[in-house]
Amino acid sequence: MRVDKWLSAVNVVKRRTIATDMLKSGVVYVNGMKAKASKGLSIGDRVTIEYLKGAKSYEVLQIPTSKTIPKSQKEEYVKEL
C-alpha cells in the first residue's frame, strides 16, 4: 500500500491530500529515508513524521484492505513509538 493511502487509512492524518502535501514537503520518512507518495509500505516498516514541535514515529503492524478503518481498530494496524 502507498504511504499516502496508509497514513489516511489508519487515521494518522485526516485526509489523503494532507498526507500527500506532507510527503511533498519532505517531512515523512520511511525506515530513515525521505519518502515519496508512491513508496510502498510493508509490515514492520517505520514511518516517521517530523512536525514543528517534534517527530512522531509509527510502526506498520498490518496493511488495511479497505479505504479506512474504524478508529477503535487503529491499534491493530499501527503502533506509535
N, C-alpha and C positions, 0 to 999 in steps of 0.2 A: 504494500500500500504506500502511496506517496506521502511524504512528510506533511504537506499542507492538508491533505484529507484526514490523516491520522490526528493531527492537532485539533481539528474541529470535531471529528467523530468521537473522541474520548473526552471532550469538554475541557480541554486545556485552554483553548481560546473560544470565543463565542461564535465567530463566523469564519468561513474558509478564506474570505477576502482579507481578513485581518491576518490570518496565518500566512497568506501569500505576500502581503506587504512586509511582514516581519522577515520572511525569507529573502525578499529583495533587498531589504536594508542590511542584511548580513548579521543579524543578531541571533540566528538559530544555528546550532552546531549539532552534528550527529557524530558520536564517537570522537569528539575533539576536532572535527574538521567542519568548515563552513558548509552549509547545505543549500542546495537549490530546491525549488518546489518539487521537481520531478524525482528527487532522490528517493529510492525505495527503502522501506524500513523492514526489518525482520525482528523476530523475538530476541530479546537480550540487548538490543541497541540502546544507547544512552543518548537522550535528546537534552540539550542544554539551551536555555533561552536567557540571554543577557538583557535584563531590564535595567532601567536607570538606577534603581535602588539596590541592585544586586542580581545575581544569577540564580536560576532555578533549574534543577536537573530532574529528569524523569527517566525511568527505565520502562521499556516496552515489554509487557508481560504476555499480551495476546494481541492479535490483529483482528479488529472488528469486521464482521461480514456485512453489516448494514451501514447505512449512511450515518446514523447517530446511535448512541447507546443511552439508556437512562442514566441519570446522574448517580443513582443508587448503585449502579454496577461499575462505576468508574474504577474502583479498587481492583477489579478483576483484570483490567486492561492496562493500567498504568500504575507505577509506584513512584511517588515523589521521594527523591533522595535528599 
